[in-house]
Amino acid sequence: MRFAIHLSYRYTPDSLKLAKQIGCTDVIGHGPPAPSIGIEDTGSEVWAVEDLVKMKRQAKDHDLRLEIFEHCPPIDKIMLNLDGREEQLENFCKSVENVAEAGIHTINASSACWIDEFGVWGRTATTGELPVRGGAKTRAFDYDIVKEMPLTEYGELTEEQTWENLAYLVKGAVPSLESSGVRLAFHPCDAPISPSQGFARPLRSTETYDRLINIVPTTDTIGLNFCQGCFAEMGEDIPTAIRHFGERGKIFFGHFRDVRGAVPKFHEVMHDDGKTDMFEAMQTYYDVGFEGPMRPDHGIGLEVEAGGRAAKVFAIGYMKGLAESVEKTLSK
């Protein structure tokens, strides 16, 4: 199993050294910009090859693989059906070609790409901090608190409109994805409940992911960023969900985390303190042939921090321990 940490835009020596020192084989990054290595925001919707190559080289110089961007070129006009969406789709496809040329094989779309302030744990989702084990602070969600929040400037987006826009993106992108060998993963809506501020939240169950995959059922380029925490929030059985998608090769990369509760009310916990049998989950990834990369997600706030990364350092150690236990069990 290959493990990674998420760099976001921080392609710094400290972040890369940390990943290598705690036993990661991979890092998962964001596309441009990346000010930490001199890649500024040019305002272009097309990702430049030279910028992507520079990011890839930065990871390689620390003996780490960078093959996934947990990020994608702009799709807000596509997903909101705004003027200019045809040009944005063309630019998206140009970026896909450039991503392939740079040696990146997977990009990731989520609601965070649609509207910047309306993303994963965006302003509608986080409803407070909750003290958990030893006084560590975690995020909590309660739909009763947020369901009456006002509409955004974009008004309402219905379930039907959202699926029409998703279909426009998928059908328009698949030819470029297939010709370039790049895969497009989709992260679940988090929190996986709908609607929120007038927006339908489409990717919130196994069934809705099946609907997404079946937009172009013949392609191998559309799949999941399998966020285990989100599927736990949905109330799904985690090993069953892993098998459902993993046996079809639809898990492109993974987030390993857990929660207590489920929609409409839940909170995040440390990886060893949730409701999921994490050993069984790890064993199921092996059973379906998923080899990663997989990363921890949504670190809990510890009182003694290591640059804000202490919980994720703990998580990598925990994940590697589980993986070693599974491998020794399988080798008997």
C-alpha positions in Angstrom: 0.0 0.0 0.0 1.3 3.4 -0.9 0.7 6.2 1.6 0.8 10.0 1.0 0.3 13.3 2.7 -1.5 16.2 1.1 0.7 19.1 0.2 -2.1 21.4 -1.0 0.0 24.4 -2.4 2.9 23.8 0.0 5.6 22.3 -2.2 8.2 23.3 0.4 11.3 21.3 1.5 9.9 21.0 5.0 6.7 19.4 3.8 8.4 17.1 1.4 11.0 16.0 4.0 8.3 15.3 6.5 6.5 13.1 4.0 9.6 11.1 3.3 10.7 10.8 6.9 7.4 9.4 8.1 7.4 6.7 5.5 5.3 8.1 2.6 6.0 7.0 -0.9 3.8 9.7 -2.5 2.6 13.2 -2.1 -0.7 14.5 -3.3 -0.7 18.1 -4.5 -2.7 20.9 -6.0 -2.3 22.3 -9.4 -1.1 25.9 -10.0 -0.5 28.3 -8.4 2.2 27.3 -6.0 3.8 30.5 -4.6 6.2 28.5 -2.4 8.1 27.4 -5.5 7.6 30.6 -7.5 4.5 29.6 -9.5 2.2 32.6 -9.3 -1.4 32.9 -10.3 -1.5 34.2 -13.9 -5.3 34.3 -14.1 -5.3 31.7 -16.9 -7.7 28.8 -16.7 -5.2 26.6 -18.5 -2.5 24.9 -16.4 0.9 25.4 -18.0 3.1 22.4 -18.6 6.2 24.0 -17.3 4.5 24.7 -14.0 3.3 21.2 -13.6 6.7 19.8 -14.5 8.3 22.0 -11.8 5.9 20.6 -9.2 6.6 17.1 -10.2 10.3 17.7 -10.1 10.1 19.2 -6.6 8.6 15.9 -5.3 11.0 13.7 -7.3 14.0 15.6 -5.8 12.8 14.3 -2.4 12.3 10.7 -3.7 8.5 11.0 -3.7 5.9 10.3 -6.4 3.5 13.1 -7.4 0.9 11.6 -9.7 -2.3 13.0 -8.3 -3.6 16.5 -8.0 -6.4 16.8 -5.4 -7.7 19.7 -7.4 -8.7 20.4 -11.0 -8.8 23.3 -13.4 -11.7 25.7 -13.0 -15.2 24.2 -13.5 -17.4 26.7 -11.8 -19.0 28.0 -15.0 -19.6 24.5 -16.1 -21.2 23.4 -12.8 -23.2 26.6 -12.4 -24.2 26.7 -16.1 -22.8 30.3 -16.5 -21.8 32.2 -19.6 -18.5 31.0 -20.9 -18.9 27.4 -19.9 -18.1 26.1 -23.4 -14.7 28.0 -23.3 -14.1 26.7 -19.8 -14.6 23.1 -20.9 -12.1 23.7 -23.8 -9.6 25.1 -21.3 -10.2 22.2 -18.9 -9.4 19.7 -21.7 -6.3 21.7 -22.6 -5.2 21.4 -19.0 -5.8 17.7 -19.1 -3.4 17.3 -22.0 -0.8 19.3 -20.2 -1.3 17.3 -17.0 -0.6 14.1 -19.0 2.5 15.6 -20.5 3.9 16.4 -17.1 3.3 12.8 -15.9 0.3 13.4 -13.6 -2.3 10.7 -14.1 -5.2 11.8 -11.8 -7.0 15.0 -11.1 -9.8 15.5 -8.6 -13.1 17.4 -8.8 -15.2 18.3 -5.8 -17.7 21.0 -4.8 -14.7 23.0 -3.7 -13.9 23.5 -7.4 -17.4 24.7 -8.2 -17.6 27.7 -5.8 -14.5 28.5 -3.7 -16.4 29.4 -0.6 -18.9 26.5 -0.9 -16.5 23.5 -0.7 -15.7 20.6 1.5 -16.4 21.8 5.0 -17.2 25.2 3.6 -19.1 28.0 5.3 -22.3 25.9 5.4 -20.8 22.8 6.8 -18.7 23.6 9.8 -21.1 24.2 12.7 -18.7 24.2 15.6 -15.7 22.7 17.3 -16.2 19.8 19.7 -13.7 18.6 22.3 -12.9 14.9 21.9 -10.2 12.6 23.4 -7.9 14.4 25.8 -9.4 17.8 24.9 -8.4 17.7 21.2 -10.7 19.8 19.0 -12.6 18.5 16.1 -15.3 19.7 13.7 -18.9 18.9 14.1 -21.8 19.1 11.7 -25.5 19.5 12.5 -27.9 20.0 9.6 -30.5 21.6 11.8 -28.1 24.5 12.3 -27.3 25.1 8.6 -30.4 24.0 6.6 -32.1 27.4 6.8 -29.0 29.5 5.9 -29.7 32.0 3.1 -29.0 31.4 -0.6 -25.7 32.4 -2.1 -25.5 35.0 -4.9 -26.0 32.2 -7.4 -29.5 31.4 -6.2 -30.9 27.9 -6.3 -29.4 24.9 -8.2 -31.8 22.0 -8.3 -30.9 18.3 -8.3 -31.9 18.0 -12.0 -29.8 21.0 -13.0 -26.8 19.7 -11.1 -26.9 16.4 -12.8 -27.3 18.1 -16.2 -24.2 20.1 -15.5 -22.2 17.1 -14.2 -23.2 15.2 -17.4 -22.0 18.2 -19.5 -18.6 18.1 -17.7 -18.2 14.3 -17.9 -19.3 13.8 -21.5 -17.2 16.8 -22.6 -14.1 15.8 -20.7 -14.0 12.0 -21.4 -12.6 12.2 -24.9 -9.6 14.2 -23.7 -9.2 12.1 -20.6 -9.1 8.9 -22.6 -6.8 10.2 -25.3 -4.3 11.5 -22.6 -4.6 8.7 -20.1 -5.7 11.0 -17.3 -8.4 10.0 -14.8 -10.9 12.4 -13.2 -11.9 11.5 -9.6 -14.8 13.0 -7.8 -14.8 13.7 -4.0 -18.1 13.2 -2.2 -20.1 16.2 -1.1 -19.2 16.9 2.5 -21.4 17.0 4.4 -23.3 14.4 2.2 -26.7 15.9 2.6 -28.9 18.0 0.3 -29.7 20.8 -0.2 -27.5 23.4 1.4 -28.0 27.1 0.8 -30.2 26.3 -2.2 -27.6 24.0 -3.8 -28.2 20.3 -4.5 -25.4 18.2 -3.2 -25.4 15.3 -5.7 -22.6 12.9 -4.6 -23.9 11.7 -1.3 -24.4 7.9 -1.5 -23.3 4.8 -3.3 -26.3 5.1 -5.6 -25.4 8.7 -6.7 -21.8 7.6 -7.5 -23.2 4.8 -9.6 -25.2 7.4 -11.5 -22.1 9.5 -12.0 -20.1 6.5 -13.3 -23.0 5.6 -15.6 -23.0 8.9 -17.4 -20.3 7.4 -19.6 -20.4 3.7 -18.5 -17.8 2.6 -21.0 -14.9 4.8 -19.8 -12.2 3.9 -17.3 -11.4 7.6 -16.7 -14.3 8.5 -14.3 -14.1 7.3 -10.7 -13.8 8.2 -7.0 -11.6 9.9 -4.6 -12.9 7.5 -2.0 -13.2 9.6 1.1 -13.9 6.9 3.7 -15.0 9.6 6.2 -17.6 10.9 3.9 -19.0 7.4 3.3 -19.1 6.9 7.0 -21.0 10.2 7.3 -23.5 8.8 4.7 -24.1 5.8 7.0 -22.7 3.4 4.4 -21.1 0.2 5.4 -17.4 0.9 4.7 -16.1 -2.5 3.6 -19.2 -3.0 1.4 -18.6 0.4 -0.3 -14.9 -0.4 -0.8 -15.8 -3.7 -2.5 -18.6 -2.1 -4.6 -16.2 0.5 -6.2 -12.8 -1.2 -5.7 -13.7 -4.4 -7.5 -14.5 -2.3 -10.6 -11.3 -0.3 -10.3 -13.1 2.9 -9.6 -11.2 3.9 -6.5 -8.5 6.2 -7.9 -7.1 7.3 -4.6 -8.3 7.3 -1.0 -8.9 9.4 2.1 -8.6 7.4 5.3 -10.5 8.9 8.3 -13.5 8.2 10.5 -16.4 9.9 12.3 -19.0 9.3 15.0 -22.6 9.6 14.0 -24.0 10.2 10.4 -26.0 12.8 8.6 -27.8 14.8 9.7 -25.4 15.1 12.8 -21.9 13.8 13.2 -18.4 14.8 14.3 -14.9 13.8 13.2 -12.5 11.8 15.4 -9.0 10.5 15.5 -8.4 7.6 13.2 -8.5 5.0 16.0 -11.5 6.5 17.8 -14.5 6.3 15.4 -17.3 3.9 14.5 -15.6 2.0 11.7 -13.6 -1.1 12.0 -10.5 0.3 10.5 -8.6 -3.0 10.3 -11.4 -4.5 8.3 -11.5 -1.4 6.1 -7.7 -1.7 5.4 -8.1 -5.4 4.8 -10.8 -4.8 2.3 -8.7 -2.4 0.3 -6.1 -5.2 0.0 -8.9 -7.7 -0.9 -10.0 -5.6 -3.9 -6.4 -4.9 -5.1 -6.3 -1.2 -4.2 -2.7 -0.2 -3.7 -3.1 3.5 -3.1 -2.1 6.1 -2.8 -4.1 6.8 0.3 -3.7 9.7 2.7 -5.1 10.8 6.1 -7.6 13.6 5.9 -9.0 16.4 8.2 -6.5 16.3 11.0 -7.8 16.8 14.5 -6.5 19.9 16.4 -4.1 18.7 19.0 -2.9 21.0 21.8 0.7 20.2 21.1 1.1 20.7 17.4 3.9 20.1 15.0 3.3 22.9 12.5 -0.4 21.9 12.4 0.5 18.4 11.2 0.8 16.3 14.4 -2.6 14.5 13.9 -1.7 13.5 10.3 1.7 12.2 11.4 -0.1 10.0 14.0 -2.5 9.0 11.2 0.3 7.8 8.8 1.8 5.7 11.6 -1.6 4.2 12.4 -2.3 3.5 8.7 1.1 1.9 8.2 0.6 -0.3 11.3 -2.8 -1.5 10.0 -1.3 -2.2 6.6 1.6 -4.2 8.1 -0.9 -6.2 10.2 -3.0 -7.0 7.1 0.0 -8.0 5.0 1.3 -10.3 7.8 -2.2 -11.8 8.0 -2.3 -12.4 4.3 1.1 -14.0 4.2 0.2 -16.7 6.7 
